Amino acid sequence: MGKKPALTPDQRAALVLRMLSKEEPAAQIAPRAGISEQTLYRWREEFFSARKLALAGRGAEHDQVKEIGRLKSAVAQGADGDHTIHQPQ
């Protein structure tokens, strides 16, 4: 018997939202999803942390935009003769 496939981020968010909306208690949601209550509560904390970062303008998309800018700059410097790409400080 194989391991149950991991839940997608959207599935995890749906479970957390169901718990937050009080449709069902965590004690019912978790076993039905094949996870522990502890895992569901950890996902809830991650959900809140990610939302706080997104609202503060530091979400994943913001980080990606910053990284793209850094890489463009590194490529431009490489085109000018400095072939070393430096890690951000």
Residue pairs with C-beta under 8 A, 6 or more apart in sequence:
4 34
7 15
7 33
7 35
11 33
12 43
12 47
13 47
15 29
15 33
15 35
15 40
15 43
16 40
16 43
16 44
16 47
18 24
18 29
19 25
19 26
19 29
19 40
19 44
20 44
26 37
26 40
26 41
27 37
29 40
30 36
30 37
30 39
30 40
33 40
50 59
50 60
53 59
54 60
54 61
70 88
71 85
74 85
74 86
78 84
78 85
